[in-house]
Amino acid sequence: MAHNYDLVILGGGTGGYMTAIRAVQLGLKTAVVEKEALGGTCLHKGCIPTKALLKSASVFQQVKSAATFGVETSEPTFNLMQAIERKDNIVASLHEGVTHLMKTNRIDVYEGYGRILGPSIFSPIAGTISVEYDDDRENDLLIPKNVVIATGSSPAVLPSIKSDHEDILTSDDLVNLTELPASIVIVGGGVIGIEWASFLHDAGVEVTILEAQEHILPMFDQEITKQLKRSLEKKGITIVEQAKIESATKTEATKLQVQYQKKDQIHQMTADKLLLAVGRKANTYKIGLENTDIQVDQKGFISVNQDFQTEESHIYAIGDVIGGRQLAHVATYEGKKAVEHIADVTTSTLSDQEIPSCIYSNPEVAMIGFTEQEVKQKGYDYQTEKISLQAIGKAHVNGHTDGFMKIIIDTKTDDILGIHLLGEHVTELIGQASIAKYFDSSALELSEVMYPHPSVGEIFGEAAQAVQGRKIHG
């Protein structure tokens, strides 16, 4: 059966369903095609479930240290199945909310596999969507004026090491663990690897991270990553940088024999499980790109212009499928901009330097703007200041004084070039920096804001005052 729409969105993840809601607000008759469950990777396999598990591990660690707050408890234990059940309940509740949003906004949802067709009797241009179902139902044909591809991404694997989803795992497998391994090797020291390392260690697992590059988290400020590395190693996580994994084979003792190369030497170790956290690949398989003029880059991501249009000007692409910052809030922003372009609505545009990035490990990391290495590379005349959480009263009250804030300022204009944070709950603070960047605040303006006392947010005022030569604490 054929159905006409102003817009059809392939993919019902965070970027997809938020784009659909914005499209309806702009008066576009909209449909979403989703082959699994609304909410996509972020809700079911990524952002939400991992943070729920990290919270459980954080509470476990807090209870273990309760005596330092004058609270006496018996020795706590970490119950993985209860943590998984709590995670599942959170996901189910949020999924119900997304489903309700689709209904209240009168967005048609097709629960099937969407494929882009080429020109046909239905349309003189590519873009008709064939929705295929697992059962005996006949395909639906959706005939849109515009299409947004929001199919997301999946865990990447290495050519020499394939995931068997039992011993060699991806992040998709870990969200449904039924038993904690005694030990695990995590291949990849990026955001995903660091977050899983933090959760698993705090839940009682022996963790080793193998990172092929010179430093873990190579896209983050090196002062932050060096301190994070020290913090993770102090906790007991083993981190091996410049380590290229060669193989992982099952031994008779049901252990994995892991072999890696570092500085031309081969090293071996054993572990119960291995996690491949080596990035994510675009979900473009069999979605019909071959029926269009849409181009993909060397890494397999869809190429788009500044308005998120592909080579087919009525077909847009957003989120993980186009690469770049593979973050849910980025996909949401890109979808909003795409449909506003479709509806010929002009709004403000954010630069890449106004996008915050977070790592929800223990301790957390948050950043916005340039790193110091980027500032140096671009030739800025700049100044940096650091304020330790040791200088913040509320950090002492909370019992978490490890960490700091680093601010980078353009000395010619006093503009904020970058803000970087390490410490407990700093992912809740970075929003202040986002607002400052959006309104092009100077260090002087940031120093003149009144911050409530006591609060961890006072660290912004302290850092900005330090730039002005008016450091109070620290």
N, C-alpha and C positions, 0 to 999 in steps of 0.2 A: 504494500500500500504506500502511496506517495503522500508526503506532507510538506507544505511550504513554510519556510521560516525566514525571518530577517537574519538570524544568526544561529549557527549550530556550533557547539563547542565539543571537540573531541577530548574527553578526559574530565572526570568529575572530582579531581583533587582540589586542594585549597585554591590554587590558581584558577582552575576551571569553574568551580561553583561560585567563587567570589566574582569572577568575570561575568557569569550569567546574571547574578543579582544586579550588578552595575548596568548591564545591558538592558534589563527590564526597567530599571529606573529611568533610562534614556528612551524608553518607548519601543524597544526592539522585541519582537516576538522571538523567543529564544528556546532552544532545546539543548540538552546535555546528553552525550552518549558516554556511558561508563561501563566497562566490561566487568568490573569487580564490585567495589562498594564506594559510595560517595565519601569523599574525604581523602581518598587516594593514599599514597605512601605516607604523607605527613601524619595523617590521623591514625592509620592502621599499622604502619611498620616503621615510622620514623620519629618525627618531632614529638608527638604526644606520648606514645608508649615508652620511648627511651627516657623521656624526662620523668615519667611516672616511676619508672624503675630506679632512676637516679635519686629521686626523692626518697624512695623506700630505703635505699642504701645509705643516704644521708641521715635519715632518722635513726637507722641502726647505729651508725657511727656516733651520733649525738647521744644516744642512750648509753653507749659504752663509756662516754666521757662525762656522764651525768654527775659523777661525784665531784667534779671540779666546780659545779654550780651548787653544791651542797645538797644534791639529790641522791639518796642511796637507793640502789636497785639491785636485784639479783643479776647474774650474768645473762645478758640477752642472747638470743639466737636469731639468725636470719632465716625466715621461712619463705623460700622462693615461690612456692605455689600460692601463698597468700598475697605476695607481692604481684604475681602474675594475675591473680584474680582481681586485685584492686586496679591494676592497669587495664584489664579487660572491661571492668565496669566503667571506668573513665571513658574509654574509647566508645563503648556502647552508648553512653549518655550523650556524648558529643555527636556521634553518628545520627542518633535520633534527632538532635537539634538541626543538623544539616538537612536531613530529610524533610523536616518541618519547614525549613526555610525555602526549599524547592516548592513545596505545596503552597505556602502563603504567598510566594511571589509568582505563582502560576507558571513555573518553568517545567516544561515537559522533560522527563528523564527516561531515556531508553537504556535498559539494562542489557546491553549486548556489545559486540565488537564492531567498532566503526571503521569503515574503509572508504577512502576518497576515490571516487570514480572520475574517469576522464569525460570529455565532451560526449553527449549522448542526446537522445530524443528528449530527455528531461531538461537539459540545459546545454546551451552552445559552448559553455566554458567548463573546465574542470571544477569540481567542488561538490557535486551531489554525493551524499553520504549513504552508503549501504550499511544498514545495521544488521549484523548476523547474530543468530541466537544458537545456543547449544542444543535446544530442543527442536521439535519439528515445525516450529513457527516459520512462516514465510518471512523473508527479509523485509524490513521497512526501508523505504527510500526517502531520505530527507533532502529537500531541495532548498538550499539556503541562498540568500544574497551574499552572505559572508560566512567564513569559517574561521574559527580560532583553534589551532592545534595546541592542546595543553596535556599531552600524553605523558609528560614527566620522564622519569629515569628509573633505571634498575641498577643493582650492584654490579660493578665491573669485576671481572675475574682476570687472572693471569694466563697467558697462553700455555704455560708449562704446568699450571696447577688448577685443576678443575674442582669445583665444589661438589661434594657428594651429599651435602645437607645433613650429614650425620656427624662426621668428624672434622671435615673441612667445610666451614660454615661461611655464610654471608650475614650481613646485619639483619636481613629479612628473617633468617632462621633464629637468631638470638632472641627476638621479641617473644618467642613462644617456647623458650627453654623449659624443660620439665625437671632438670636436675643440673646443679652447678658442677662443672668439672673441677678437679683439684688444681689443674693448671691449664693455661692457654697461651698460645703465641698469637699475637695480633700483627698481621702484616700491613703496615701503613700507619704512619703517625700523623695523619690529618685529623680533621675534626671528628669524623666518625670513629676512628681508631682510638683517639684520646678519650672520648666520652664513654665508649664501651670499656676501655681499660680502667677508667675511674669507677664505673659501676661494679665491674667484676671484682676488682681488688677490694673495694669497700664491702662487698658481699662475702669476701673470704677466699677468693681465688688467687692463686699465684699467677702473675701476669708478666709477660715479656712482650715488648713492642720492638718490631724490626722496621726501621725507616730507611728507605733507599737513599734519600737525599741527605744533604749535609746536616740539616736540622729538622726536628719535628716542626709541624705547622709552618712550613716555609713562607706562607703568604702573610703571616702575622709579624708584628714587630719583634725583632730578635731579643731585645731586653726582656720582653714579656715571656717569650718562649724559653729563654735560658732559665728564668726564675721558675717557670712552670715545671720545666724538666727537673730542677733541683727539688721542688716540692713533691713531685710524683715519685722520684727516686727515694726521697726521705721517707715516704710512706711505705716503700718496699717494692715499687714497680721497677722492673729492669727495662732500660731503654738502650737500644743499640742503634746508633745512627750510621749512615753510609753502609748499610747492610742489605745486600741483594739476595733474596731468597732463591735457592736453586731447586729444592724439591721438598716434598712432604710425603712420606710413605708410612703405611701402617705396619707395625711390628707385631710379632707373635704375642707380645704382652699387652696387646690392645692399645699400645701407646703409638703416637705419631713420632717418627724420626724426622726432624726438621734440619735441613742443611742450608746454610747461607754463606755468602762470600763477603768478606770485609777486608779491604786493603790487600787484595790478591791472596788472601788466606781463606781456606774453607773451614767453617766451624759447624759443629753439630750440637743438637740439643733434643730433648724429648719433651712432649707435652700431651695432655689428654685430648685437647682440641686445638684447632687452628682457625682463626678468623681472617678472612680476606677483606680488608678495608682499604682498597686501592682505588677508590673513586667510583663514579657512577657513569653509566652509558645512557644515551638518549633512547627512549622508547619509540622507535620509528619502524620497527619490523612489521611488515605487512599492513601498514596503514594507508597504502596506496600512493605514496610519494612518486612512484614510477609513472603514475597516470597524470602527472602534473609537470610543470617546469620548475618546481621547487628544488633548490640546491642545498646540499649539505657540505660542511667543511671536512677537513681531513680527519677530525675526531668523530665524525658522524652526527654532529649537531646541525640543526636546521639554520640556514643563513637568513637573517632578517635585516631590515633597515632600521632607522631610528624610530620609526613608528610601528615596528614589529611586523611589517609586511614582508612576506616572502616574495619570490619572483612572480608568483601569481598575486597580483595586487589586492584581490578580494579574499585571499587566504593569509591569515596572520598566524604567528606562533609565539608562545610565551613560556616562561618557566624553565625547568630543567632541560627540556627538549632543545633549547637554543644555547645551552651551556652558560658561561658567565658565572655569576654568583648563584649557585644552586641552593637557594633559600626560599622558604615558603612566602615570606613577606615580599621578596623580590618578585616572585610569580604573581602575587596578588597585585602589586603595583603595575607590572607589565600588562596584565590583563585589563586593568582599569584604563591604562593609556591606550591600549589597542581599541577597546570599544568606544572610547571617547573620540578616537580618530575616525572610526566608522561613522559615528553619529555627528561628526564635524563639530565637536565641542572642544574648545581650547582651555586647557588648565595649565598650571605650573608644572615644570619638569624638574625632577631630581637628577643630580649628577651621581656618578658612581661613588664619589667621595661623601655623599650624604646617606649612604646605605650602611647601617650598623651590622656587624657580624658578632656572633656569640658562640662560646663553647660552654656547655653546661656541665663541665667536669667538676671535680672537687680538688683544688679551687677552680672557680669559674674564670673565664676570660671574656672580655668585651672590647670592641674597638670600633672606631669610625674615622674615616679620613685616611691620610697617608701614613705609612710606617716611616720610621727614621731612615731606613735604607732607601725607600722610594724618594724621600725628600732630598737626600744626598744626591741620588741619581739624577734628579730633575734640576739640580743646581740652585735650590732655594738658599737664601740667607736666612737661617733659622735659629731658634733657641728652643731648648727643651728644659723642662722642670719635672721633677718627680717628688711626689709626696707619699710617704709610707702610711699605711693604715695604722701604724703605731702612733701617729700624730692625731688620730681621730678617736675621741672619747667613746662614741657609740660602738666602735669596733672592739674596744676593750670590754665594754658591757656585754657584747655578743660573744666574746671569747674567741674572736677570729681577727687577729692583727697581722697575719701573714698576707702580704700583697701590697700593691701600690697603684697609684695613678701616674701616668706619664702624659704630659701635654706638650704638643709641638706647635710653635708659633712662628709665623712669618715676621721677622724682625722689622721689615720695611713697612708692613701694613697693619701689624698686630692681629692679623686674621688667624683663626685656629686652623692649622693644617691637619692635625690628628690628635685623637684622644684614645688612650689605651689603658685598660684596667685589668688588674688581676686580684682576685680575692673572693670572699664569700658574697654571693648574691649580687655581683657587679653587673650581671645581665639585666637586673632591674634598674640599674642606675644609668645605663647607656642611653636611655630615652631622653635624659636631660641633654646629653651631648648631641643627639639627633636634632632636637629643637634649636640648640645653639647653632649648629651647622646650617640648618634650614634658613634661619634668620640672619645668617652671616655675622654672628656675634664676634666681637673682638675679645681678647683676654681681659681688657679693662672692663668691658660690659659684664663678663662672666664674674669678675671679682666684685662687682658692685651689687650683684643679686644677694638678697637676704636668704640664707639657708637656715632651716630650723635646727635648733640645738637641744639635745644631742641627736644627730643623724649621721649616717655614713655619707650621705650626700654632701656634707660639709667639705668633703675632700675636693670637690670642684672649686669652691671658693678658695681653699688653701692653695691649690695648684695655680689658680689664676692670679692670686696675690703674689705668689712666688715669682711669677713672670714679671710682675710690676716692681719687683724688688722690695715687696712688703710682706715677706714670709713671716707668719706668726708662729706656727708650730712646725715641727719636723726639721 
